[in-house]
Amino acid sequence: MHKLSLLTLLLLTAGAASAQQQPAQVQVNPLFSKPLAEHPGKEAVVIEVVYPPGGGDPVHRHNAHGVVYVLEGSIVMGVRGGEPVTLTPGQIFYEGPDDLHTVGHNASRSEPARFLVFLLKQQDEPILTPEQ
């Protein structure tokens, strides 16, 4: 009886945990970082970002010149004052150091999207700063 109760408790706990699983998180993979000797205090950074199906970013700033290059899937990008655009593989999106990135998400709810972000930024600044 004791073993059966323990097994039942474990199965119920496992079921509750899987029912409460969070959606997949955005995956960010640093690929490259290089200080720019000709521009003291600046660096070039390249990251790979994978949006899970339906995933995306909060409103944020990069405080950098940023170029997004889509590798797989389809993403929607936009900055304050501009119209959101849907990008597919091979397409590019630019945002400047003063832009507020208001839209950034996967256009698909069933397929992931993968893209590269090239940044020219201050060495002491984070890659992304969420906005309140």
C-alpha positions in Angstrom: 0.0 0.0 0.0 2.8 2.4 0.9 4.5 1.8 -2.5 1.3 2.4 -4.4 0.7 5.7 -2.5 4.2 6.9 -3.3 3.8 5.9 -7.0 0.5 7.7 -7.2 2.0 10.8 -5.6 4.9 10.8 -8.0 2.6 10.4 -11.0 0.4 13.2 -9.9 3.4 15.5 -9.2 4.8 14.7 -12.7 1.5 15.4 -14.3 1.1 18.7 -12.5 4.6 19.8 -13.4 4.1 19.0 -17.1 0.8 20.9 -17.1 2.5 23.9 -15.7 5.5 23.9 -18.0 6.4 27.3 -19.3 6.5 28.0 -23.1 9.9 27.6 -24.7 12.2 30.6 -24.1 13.9 32.7 -26.7 17.4 31.2 -27.2 20.4 33.6 -27.5 23.8 32.2 -28.6 26.8 34.5 -28.5 28.9 33.8 -31.6 31.5 36.6 -31.8 32.8 39.7 -29.9 35.7 41.9 -31.0 36.9 45.2 -29.5 37.4 47.7 -32.3 40.9 49.2 -32.0 40.1 52.0 -34.4 37.1 53.0 -32.2 38.2 52.8 -28.6 35.4 51.6 -26.3 33.4 50.1 -29.1 32.9 46.4 -30.0 31.3 44.3 -32.8 29.1 41.5 -31.5 27.2 38.8 -33.3 24.5 36.7 -31.7 22.2 34.0 -33.0 18.6 34.2 -31.8 16.0 31.4 -32.0 12.4 32.3 -31.4 10.3 29.3 -30.5 6.9 29.0 -32.2 4.9 32.1 -31.0 7.8 33.4 -29.0 9.4 36.8 -29.0 11.1 39.6 -27.1 9.8 42.2 -24.7 10.0 45.9 -25.6 13.7 46.8 -25.4 16.6 48.9 -26.6 20.0 47.8 -27.8 21.8 51.2 -27.5 23.7 50.0 -30.6 23.5 49.9 -34.3 21.9 46.6 -35.0 21.4 44.6 -38.1 19.1 41.5 -38.1 19.6 38.8 -40.8 16.9 36.1 -41.0 18.2 32.5 -41.5 15.1 30.4 -41.0 11.4 31.0 -40.5 9.6 34.3 -40.4 9.9 37.1 -37.9 8.0 40.4 -37.3 10.2 43.4 -36.3 9.4 47.0 -35.6 10.6 50.1 -33.8 8.7 53.0 -32.3 7.4 55.3 -35.0 7.8 52.7 -37.8 5.5 50.1 -39.3 6.2 46.5 -38.3 7.7 44.4 -41.1 7.6 40.6 -41.6 10.9 39.2 -42.6 11.8 35.8 -44.2 15.2 34.1 -44.9 17.7 36.4 -46.5 15.9 39.7 -45.4 17.5 42.3 -43.2 16.2 44.7 -40.5 18.1 47.7 -39.1 17.6 49.5 -35.8 19.7 52.4 -34.5 21.0 53.3 -31.0 18.1 55.6 -30.3 15.4 53.2 -31.5 12.9 51.5 -29.1 12.4 48.0 -30.4 8.6 47.7 -29.9 7.9 44.6 -32.0 10.0 41.4 -32.1 8.3 38.0 -32.5 8.1 34.8 -34.5 5.4 35.1 -37.2 4.6 31.4 -36.8 2.9 29.6 -34.0 4.1 26.2 -35.3 7.7 26.7 -36.5 10.8 28.2 -34.9 12.6 31.2 -36.4 16.3 31.7 -36.4 18.3 34.9 -37.1 21.6 36.6 -36.6 22.0 40.0 -35.0 25.1 42.1 -35.7 25.7 44.9 -33.2 28.1 47.8 -33.1 28.0 48.9 -29.4 29.8 50.3 -26.4 31.9 47.6 -24.8 30.4 48.3 -21.3 26.8 48.3 -22.5 24.5 45.2 -22.3 23.3 43.7 -25.6 19.7 44.3 -24.6 18.0 46.6 -22.1 14.3 45.9 -21.4 12.0 48.9 -21.3 9.6 49.4 -18.5 
